[in-house]
Amino acid sequence: MSDGAPAAEVASLARPADGLAPAPVTPRGGGLSSDPAPWRLKTAANLVTVARIAATPVLVLIVLRSTPSWVALLFWAALAFSDAADGWLARRRGPSASGAFLDPLADKVLVLGALAAMAGLGKFTWAPVALLAAREVVITAYRVIVAKHGVSVPARRVAKAKTLVEFITVGLVLVPVMSSSFLTMSRLTLWLAVALAWASGAQYLMDSRAAGRRAVATGA
């Protein structure tokens, strides 16, 4: 784009497309650069998110030593509800691209940590856990790549449903009055989470291709 590019062209590049939310851009010195404000890290919501990630080793230890138990279930419930807390803080203080990246990452770390510990205890087979882990690696790598271009990737509804199912799955295993029917249910919900995970992953990748075609069509 030339130094004299019209403001309309700049605005078109900043417009979100197909689920991809580019960070605001402003012309500086004859070019485009990402506004640093959306990537601010020192926010209350991000502090909660980082605390959730830091709690993962404690969660894994509790799961390995105290499954099932009320202690483990209550600790997991606190971590699950803290996801809603950082979301509330983000909406109140204003969302940030860093938060859009870190919040789903915290969910992934917590869930995979808990599921890996449970697989180690023999509650689940490793296959669904490995499939979930593979999906999370692919999508996290995708988020990192597009973030370098000033694009944040908000969670899709299917991905949010997947996270909810994962939270329920872990909770079912931790219930101290666990019965064989509860364990069977948790294994079914785990495979449901796998299906939702890969469905949402496909959505993200299709969004990326659609955005790429649109950029080529508009000469961006």
N, C-alpha and C positions, 0 to 999 in steps of 0.2 A: 504494500500500500504506500502511496506516495505521501510526501509531507503535507500536501494539501487535500488529503482525503476528507470527504464531507462527513459531518457528524453522524448522518444517517447510517453510513457504512460502519462507523465505529459502534453505533448502537446495535446494528444487526449482529455483529460479532459477539456482543455481550449477552445476546438473547439466548435463554436456555432452549435446548431442543431435545425432544424425545427422552426426557428423564435425566439429561445431563445438565448440570447447573454451573455454567462458567462463572468464575469469580469476576466481579466488575473490573473493567479495564478502562484506562484513561490514556489519551495520547500525551506523551512527554518527550520533549526533544525530538519531535518528528517521528516518533514511533509509538508502539503499544507496549505497555507493561502492566502486570497484574497489580491491582491495588493491594497493599500489604494488610489493610485492615481486616478483610475476611479471614486471613490466616493468623490472626492474633492467637497466641497460645495461652496467655495468662488470663484465663476466664474462670469463673466459679464452676461452670459446667465441666470444663476440662480438668479442673482439680479433682472433681468427683470421679471423672472417667479414669484418670491416672491412678487414683486410689483403688478403683475397682480392679485395674490390671495388677497393681501391686499386691492385692489380696489373693491373687490366684494361687501362689504356693501354699498359703495357709489353707485355702479351700481344698487343694489336692491332699494335703496332709490329713485334714479332718475327714475327708471322704475315705481315704485309705484306712484310717484307724477307727472311725466311728460310723460306719455305714452298716445298717440303718440306725439312725438315732434322732432324737429331737434337736440335739445340738447341731448336727449336720444340716438338718432340714431348716432350722431357724437361720443359720448362717447363710445358707443358699437363698432363702427368702429375702434376707436383708440385701444381698448382692443383686438379686433380681429386681427388687423394688428401687434400688439405687439407680437403676437404668431409667426409671420414670423420673427420678429426682433430677438427674443431669439434663434430661429432656425438658423438664419444667424450667430449670435455670436458663437453659439455652433459649427457650422461647421468651422468657421474661427479659433477659439481658440482650437478646439479639443473637441469631445463629451465626456461626462462623464456619468457614471451610475446614479449618483444623478440627472443629468439633464433629463435622460431618464425616471426617475420616477416622477420628479417634474413637467415637462412640461405638460404631459397628465393630471396630477392632477389639475393644474391650469385651464385647459380647462374645466374639469368636474365641478369645483367649480363655475366658471363664468357662464357656461351654466345652471347648475341646479339652481343657484341663480336667474338668469334672468327668467327662465321658471317657477319657483315657484312663483315669484312675479306676473308674467302674469296670472298664474292659479288663484292666489288670486284675480286678477282683473276681472276674468271671461273670459279671452281671450281663454283659453284652459280648458279642463276638467283635473282633477287630474290624471286620469288613465295613459295616456302616460308619464306624468312627473314621476309618481311613478315607472313605468316600467324602465325608464331610470335610475332613482336613484338606484333601486335595482341592475341593471346591473353594475353600477359604483361601488357600495359597494363590490360586488362579485369580480370584476376584480382588484380593488385596494387592497383588502385583499390578492388576489392571488399574486400580485406584491410584497407586503410586505413579504409574506412567502418565495417566491423564492429569494428575495433580501438577506435574511438571509443566503442563500447558495452561495452568490456572483454572482447571476444571474440577469441581467437586462432584461427587456422585451420591446424591441423597438415596436413602434406603427405599426400595420399592415396597409396595404393600405385600407382595408375596414373600419378600425377604423378612419383613416384620412378622408375618405369620410363621415363617420358619423359626425365627428366634423364639417366639412364644411357645411353639411346640417343643423346642429344645429345652426351654426352662421347665415346662411341665414334665418332660421325660426325666430330667434329672431329679426333680422333686418327687416323682413317683417312686424312684429307687430309694430315696432317703427317708421315706415315711417309715417310722419305727414299727408300725403295725402291718408291715409288708406281708402280703399273701401271694400265693402263686399267681392269682389273677392280676394283681397289681404289676408283678414282674412281666407277665405276658403283655399287659397293656403298654408298659414302658418300652418294650421291644418293638411293638407295633408303631408307637408314636415316634420312635427313633427312625424307623424306615420312612415314615411320613415326612419327617424333617429332612431326610436325605433327598426325597423326591422334590420337596419345596425348594431345597437349597440349589439343586441343579436347574430347576425351572427358573428360579430368579437369576441364577448365573447366566443362563441363556438369554434372558431379557436384557441384562446389562450389556452383553456382547452384541446383541442385535441393536441396542441403542447406539453403541459405539459405531457400528457400521453405518447406521442411518445418518448419524451426525457427520461422519466422514463423507458420505455421498452428498449431503447438503452443502458441506463446505466446498467441495469440488464444484458443485453446480453454481454456487454463488461467487466462485472465484476467491474465496477466503483463504 
